[in-house]
Amino acid sequence: MKWKKKGRIFVASGEFGWMKSHTQVPTVLVLADRLRVFFSTRPDDGMSRIAYMDLDVEDPTRILYLHDRPVLDLGEAGMFDEFGTIPNHVFTHNGKIYLFYVGWSRCVSLPYSNWMGMAVSEDGGTSFTKAFKGPILDRTHEEVYSATGLICLQHEDEWHGWYATGTKWISVNGRLEHTYELRSCRSNDLIHWTRPNQSILPAVLPNESNTRPTVIRGKDRWHMWFCYRGTEDFRDGADSYRIGYAWSMDLAGWTRNDSQAGIEPAAEGWDSTMLAYPCVVAAGGTVLMFYAGNGFGRDGFGYAELEAELR
């Protein structure tokens, strides 16, 4: 497989007085006449907020509309999303649009704790209401550090999901860094998830972290792209995020083969040191990947187009 990069779409530069930096985790909803892309941006306080824009489905570099206010408010004091919200997965079900998002809270002994929340829109994805004050993926007896990056799809009357769970915190040059791995889960109602507590992919780097899976159906198999990094030097360094790839025949067992991911950092420019948070969708007769560039989206986000048909 090979992706043809089509260029950067947007980089935050102070729009509406609050989009001061970052366009992180592009999350795409395919509508009849446009692509609605939710993303995370940072105001002066540095706490992420969810924004969205509409793109021309025939030319996604063409911005049709940029929403002027955050999609969700921050949580109340003590809530899991008190200090930031980041979109991760958006989809339509039973006439409503569901948005899975990451909530951030601050800690004393650790830099942060984050878990998955859910919001619902009944007006076509213009406004959202939080489904609950608390998360839909929370701390369990086995998963104690974090649970983020949840995506899902419905197959044979059941919701199949994949997410990243925290595995440990390690000290690197006097700074605590988080590691996490991809795991699977299932649900009948999008709220209660069965979590087997098992990694679905082998690591290829020491202290590797995997997150933001995205899954799409091909002719005879399922395809997953995700991003992975090391821990020693991952802020635009040698260990920074790259795009990985895996495939499955049954949504249960996954075979990892990053050489088939089909996309690499550029020689220079906005995506030369980092490729992060892929979101793959079928739109306008093509398969598109939206992704964030250098600095976890500090230098913007763009997209690529798949050059061949998926198996």
MOMONOR-V473008 format. One record per pair of residues at least 6 apart in sequence whose C-alpha atoms are under 8 Angstrom apart, sorted by the first residue. I is the first residue (numbers start at 1). J is the second residue. If there is no record, write none. Layout:
BEGIN
[[I & J] [I & J]]
END
This chain:
BEGIN
[[1 & 260] [1 & 261] [1 & 262] [1 & 306] [1 & 307] [1 & 308] [2 & 260] [2 & 261] [2 & 262] [2 & 263] [2 & 306] [2 & 307] [2 & 308] [3 & 262] [3 & 263] [3 & 304] [3 & 305] [3 & 306] [3 & 307] [4 & 263] [4 & 304] [4 & 305] [4 & 306] [4 & 307] [5 & 303] [5 & 304] [5 & 305] [6 & 302] [6 & 303] [6 & 304] [6 & 305] [7 & 61] [7 & 302] [7 & 303] [7 & 304] [8 & 61] [8 & 270] [8 & 300] [8 & 301] [8 & 302] [8 & 303] [9 & 60] [9 & 61] [9 & 62] [9 & 63] [9 & 300] [9 & 301] [9 & 302] [9 & 303] [10 & 23] [10 & 300] [10 & 301] [10 & 302] [11 & 21] [11 & 22] [11 & 23] [11 & 297] [11 & 298] [11 & 299] [11 & 300] [11 & 301] [12 & 19] [12 & 20] [12 & 21] [12 & 22] [12 & 23] [12 & 41] [12 & 298] [12 & 300] [13 & 19] [13 & 20] [13 & 21] [14 & 20] [14 & 21] [16 & 68] [16 & 69] [17 & 43] [18 & 42] [18 & 43] [18 & 44] [19 & 41] [19 & 42] [19 & 43] [20 & 41] [20 & 42] [20 & 43] [20 & 44] [21 & 41] [21 & 42] [21 & 43] [21 & 298] [22 & 40] [22 & 41] [22 & 42] [22 & 296] [22 & 297] [22 & 298] [22 & 299] [22 & 300] [23 & 39] [23 & 40] [23 & 41] [23 & 292] [23 & 297] [23 & 298] [23 & 299] [23 & 300] [23 & 301] [24 & 39] [24 & 40] [24 & 41] [24 & 86] [24 & 277] [24 & 292] [24 & 296] [24 & 297] [24 & 298] [24 & 300] [24 & 301] [25 & 38] [25 & 39] [25 & 40] [25 & 86] [25 & 87] [25 & 88] [25 & 276] [25 & 277] [25 & 278] [25 & 291] [25 & 292] [25 & 297] [26 & 37] [26 & 38] [26 & 39] [26 & 40] [26 & 87] [26 & 88] [26 & 277] [26 & 278] [26 & 279] [26 & 290] [26 & 291] [26 & 292] [26 & 301] [27 & 37] [27 & 38] [27 & 39] [27 & 87] [27 & 88] [27 & 89] [27 & 90] [27 & 279] [27 & 290] [28 & 35] [28 & 36] [28 & 37] [28 & 38] [28 & 89] [28 & 90] [28 & 279] [28 & 281] [28 & 290] [29 & 35] [29 & 36] [29 & 37] [29 & 90] [29 & 91] [30 & 36] [30 & 281] [30 & 283] [33 & 56] [33 & 57] [34 & 54] [34 & 55] [34 & 56] [34 & 57] [35 & 54] [35 & 55] [35 & 56] [35 & 57] [35 & 60] [36 & 52] [36 & 53] [36 & 54] [36 & 55] [37 & 52] [37 & 53] [37 & 54] [37 & 55] [38 & 50] [38 & 51] [38 & 52] [38 & 53] [38 & 87] [39 & 50] [39 & 51] [39 & 52] [39 & 86] [39 & 87] [40 & 48] [40 & 49] [40 & 50] [40 & 51] [40 & 85] [40 & 86] [40 & 87] [41 & 48] [41 & 49] [41 & 50] [41 & 51] [42 & 48] [42 & 49] [43 & 49] [47 & 83] [47 & 84] [47 & 85] [48 & 83] [48 & 84] [48 & 85] [48 & 86] [49 & 70] [49 & 71] [49 & 72] [49 & 73] [49 & 74] [49 & 84] [49 & 85] [49 & 86] [50 & 70] [50 & 71] [50 & 72] [50 & 85] [50 & 86] [50 & 87] [51 & 67] [51 & 68] [51 & 69] [51 & 70] [51 & 71] [52 & 66] [52 & 67] [52 & 71] [53 & 63] [53 & 64] [53 & 65] [53 & 66] [53 & 67] [54 & 63] [54 & 64] [54 & 65] [54 & 66] [55 & 61] [55 & 62] [55 & 63] [55 & 64] [55 & 65] [56 & 62] [56 & 63] [56 & 64] [57 & 283] [57 & 284] [58 & 284] [61 & 302] [71 & 127] [71 & 128] [72 & 85] [72 & 128] [72 & 129] [72 & 130] [74 & 81] [74 & 82] [74 & 83] [74 & 84] [74 & 85] [75 & 81] [75 & 82] [75 & 83] [75 & 133] [76 & 82] [78 & 105] [79 & 105] [79 & 133] [79 & 134] [80 & 103] [80 & 104] [80 & 105] [80 & 113] [80 & 114] [80 & 115] [80 & 134] [80 & 135] [81 & 102] [81 & 103] [81 & 104] [81 & 105] [81 & 114] [82 & 103] [82 & 104] [82 & 105] [83 & 103] [83 & 104] [83 & 105] [83 & 106] [84 & 102] [84 & 103] [84 & 104] [84 & 105] [85 & 101] [85 & 102] [85 & 103] [85 & 104] [86 & 101] [86 & 102] [86 & 103] [87 & 99] [87 & 100] [87 & 101] [87 & 102] [88 & 99] [88 & 100] [88 & 101] [88 & 102] [88 & 149] [88 & 150] [88 & 151] [88 & 212] [89 & 99] [89 & 100] [89 & 101] [89 & 149] [89 & 150] [89 & 151] [89 & 152] [90 & 97] [90 & 98] [90 & 99] [90 & 100] [91 & 97] [91 & 98] [91 & 99] [92 & 98] [95 & 122] [96 & 120] [96 & 121] [96 & 122] [96 & 123] [96 & 124] [97 & 120] [97 & 121] [97 & 122] [97 & 124] [97 & 125] [98 & 118] [98 & 119] [98 & 120] [98 & 121] [99 & 118] [99 & 119] [99 & 120] [100 & 116] [100 & 117] [100 & 118] [100 & 119] [100 & 150] [100 & 151] [101 & 116] [101 & 117] [101 & 118] [101 & 119] [101 & 149] [102 & 114] [102 & 115] [102 & 116] [102 & 117] [102 & 148] [102 & 149] [103 & 114] [103 & 115] [103 & 116] [103 & 117] [104 & 112] [104 & 113] [104 & 114] [104 & 115] [105 & 112] [105 & 113] [105 & 114] [106 & 112] [106 & 113] [107 & 113] [110 & 176] [111 & 176] [113 & 145] [113 & 146] [114 & 145] [114 & 146] [114 & 147] [114 & 148] [115 & 135] [115 & 136] [115 & 137] [115 & 138] [115 & 139] [115 & 146] [115 & 147] [115 & 148] [116 & 135] [116 & 136] [116 & 137] [116 & 138] [116 & 147] [116 & 148] [116 & 149] [116 & 150] [117 & 130] [117 & 132] [117 & 134] [117 & 135] [117 & 136] [117 & 137] [118 & 130] [118 & 131] [118 & 132] [118 & 135] [118 & 136] [119 & 128] [119 & 129] [119 & 130] [119 & 131] [119 & 132] [120 & 128] [120 & 129] [120 & 130] [120 & 131] [121 & 127] [121 & 128] [121 & 129] [122 & 128] [136 & 191] [136 & 192] [136 & 193] [137 & 147] [137 & 148] [137 & 193] [138 & 146] [138 & 147] [139 & 145] [139 & 146] [139 & 147] [142 & 197] [143 & 165] [143 & 166] [143 & 167] [143 & 197] [144 & 166] [145 & 165] [145 & 166] [145 & 167] [145 & 168] [146 & 164] [146 & 165] [146 & 166] [147 & 163] [147 & 164] [147 & 165] [147 & 166] [148 & 163] [148 & 164] [148 & 165] [148 & 211] [149 & 162] [149 & 163] [149 & 164] [149 & 211] [149 & 212] [149 & 213] [150 & 161] [150 & 162] [150 & 163] [150 & 164] [150 & 212] [150 & 213] [151 & 161] [151 & 162] [151 & 163] [151 & 212] [151 & 213] [151 & 214] [152 & 159] [152 & 160] [152 & 161] [152 & 162] [153 & 159] [153 & 160] [153 & 161] [154 & 160] [157 & 188] [158 & 186] [158 & 187] [158 & 188] [159 & 186] [159 & 187] [159 & 188] [159 & 189] [159 & 190] [160 & 184] [160 & 185] [160 & 186] [160 & 187] [160 & 251] [161 & 184] [161 & 185] [161 & 186] [161 & 187] [162 & 182] [162 & 183] [162 & 184] [162 & 185] [162 & 213] [163 & 182] [163 & 183] [163 & 184] [163 & 185] [163 & 211] [163 & 212] [163 & 213] [164 & 180] [164 & 181] [164 & 182] [164 & 183] [164 & 210] [164 & 211] [164 & 212] [165 & 180] [165 & 181] [165 & 182] [165 & 183] [166 & 178] [166 & 179] [166 & 180] [166 & 181] [167 & 178] [167 & 179] [167 & 180] [167 & 181] [168 & 178] [168 & 179] [168 & 180] [169 & 176] [169 & 177] [169 & 178] [169 & 179] [170 & 176] [170 & 177] [170 & 178] [170 & 179] [171 & 177] [172 & 231] [172 & 232] [177 & 231] [179 & 207] [179 & 208] [179 & 209] [179 & 231] [180 & 208] [180 & 209] [180 & 210] [180 & 211] [181 & 199] [181 & 201] [181 & 208] [181 & 209] [181 & 210] [181 & 211] [182 & 199] [182 & 200] [182 & 201] [182 & 210] [182 & 211] [182 & 213] [183 & 195] [183 & 197] [183 & 198] [183 & 199] [183 & 200] [184 & 195] [184 & 196] [184 & 197] [184 & 198] [184 & 199] [184 & 200] [185 & 193] [185 & 194] [185 & 195] [185 & 196] [186 & 193] [186 & 194] [186 & 195] [187 & 193] [187 & 194] [200 & 253] [200 & 254] [201 & 254] [201 & 255] [201 & 256] [202 & 256] [205 & 229] [205 & 230] [206 & 230] [206 & 231] [207 & 230] [207 & 231] [208 & 228] [208 & 229] [208 & 230] [208 & 231] [209 & 228] [209 & 229] [209 & 230] [209 & 231] [210 & 226] [210 & 227] [210 & 228] [210 & 229] [211 & 226] [211 & 227] [211 & 228] [211 & 277] [212 & 226] [212 & 227] [212 & 277] [212 & 278] [213 & 224] [213 & 225] [213 & 226] [213 & 227] [213 & 277] [213 & 278] [213 & 279] [214 & 224] [214 & 225] [214 & 226] [214 & 278] [214 & 279] [214 & 280] [215 & 222] [215 & 223] [215 & 224] [215 & 225] [215 & 280] [216 & 222] [216 & 223] [216 & 224] [216 & 280] [216 & 281] [217 & 223] [218 & 309] [218 & 310] [218 & 311] [219 & 310] [219 & 311] [220 & 249] [220 & 311] [221 & 247] [221 & 248] [221 & 249] [221 & 250] [221 & 311] [222 & 247] [222 & 248] [222 & 249] [222 & 250] [222 & 251] [223 & 245] [223 & 246] [223 & 247] [223 & 248] [224 & 245] [224 & 246] [224 & 247] [225 & 243] [225 & 244] [225 & 245] [225 & 246] [225 & 261] [225 & 278] [225 & 280] [226 & 243] [226 & 244] [226 & 245] [226 & 277] [226 & 278] [227 & 241] [227 & 242] [227 & 243] [227 & 244] [227 & 275] [227 & 276] [227 & 277] [227 & 278] [228 & 240] [228 & 241] [228 & 242] [228 & 243] [228 & 244] [229 & 239] [229 & 240] [229 & 241] [229 & 242] [230 & 239] [230 & 240] [230 & 241] [231 & 239] [232 & 239] [233 & 239] [233 & 240] [234 & 240] [234 & 241] [235 & 295] [236 & 273] [236 & 274] [236 & 294] [236 & 295] [237 & 273] [240 & 273] [240 & 274] [241 & 274] [241 & 275] [241 & 276] [242 & 264] [242 & 265] [242 & 274] [242 & 275] [242 & 276] [243 & 258] [243 & 261] [243 & 263] [243 & 264] [243 & 275] [243 & 276] [243 & 278] [244 & 256] [244 & 257] [244 & 258] [244 & 259] [244 & 261] [245 & 256] [245 & 257] [245 & 258] [245 & 259] [245 & 260] [245 & 261] [246 & 254] [246 & 255] [246 & 256] [246 & 257] [246 & 258] [247 & 254] [247 & 255] [247 & 256] [248 & 254] [248 & 255] [264 & 275] [265 & 271] [265 & 272] [265 & 273] [265 & 274] [265 & 275] [266 & 272] [266 & 273] [270 & 293] [270 & 294] [270 & 299] [270 & 300] [271 & 292] [271 & 293] [271 & 294] [271 & 299] [272 & 293] [272 & 294] [273 & 293] [273 & 294] [274 & 292] [274 & 293] [274 & 294] [274 & 295] [274 & 296] [275 & 291] [275 & 292] [275 & 293] [275 & 294] [276 & 291] [276 & 292] [276 & 293] [276 & 296] [276 & 297] [277 & 291] [277 & 292] [278 & 289] [278 & 290] [278 & 291] [278 & 292] [279 & 289] [279 & 290] [279 & 291] [280 & 287] [280 & 288] [280 & 289] [280 & 290] [281 & 287] [281 & 288] [281 & 289] [282 & 288] [286 & 305] [286 & 306] [287 & 305] [287 & 306] [288 & 303] [288 & 304] [288 & 305] [288 & 306] [289 & 303] [289 & 304] [289 & 305] [289 & 306] [290 & 301] [290 & 302] [290 & 303] [290 & 304] [291 & 301] [291 & 302] [291 & 303] [292 & 299] [292 & 300] [292 & 301] [292 & 302] [293 & 299] [293 & 300] [293 & 301] [293 & 302] [294 & 300]]
END
